[in-house]
Amino acid sequence: MKYQVISEKTLSGYLQTSDLLLVDLRSRKDYEKSHIAGAVRMDWESAIDDFPGLLADYEKTHGVPPAHLVLYCDSGHISLITARDLAVRGYAVMSLNGGFHRWHGVTVS
């Protein structure tokens, strides 16, 4: 399975859909300060182990699995590594190019 690196524009399009699981891999403090609207926070250090549970929770809530799985971190490095590691395990995931620092869309404070 492969992973993709996506642009802000692509993420903006996914944010208009109801089948996106957006995962913020930054610290709890940074997430609470501000994050992309609709994102859920996950600790990057345990993401590989915790991801199946996150997907199960999403599917339980929405009735279907997410069509789009997007990860982001501060600058895009950790989300890229995590996306690669999840892809090796069979997940079709994407990483936001440049991370939260490059994001210019709507955030939640």
Secondary structure, 3 states (H helix, E strand, C coil): CCCEEECHHHHHHHCCCCCEEEEECCCHHHHHHCEECCCEECCHHHHHHHHHHHHHHHHHHHCCCCCEEEEECCCCHHHHHHHHHHHHCCCCCEEECCHHHHCCCCEEC
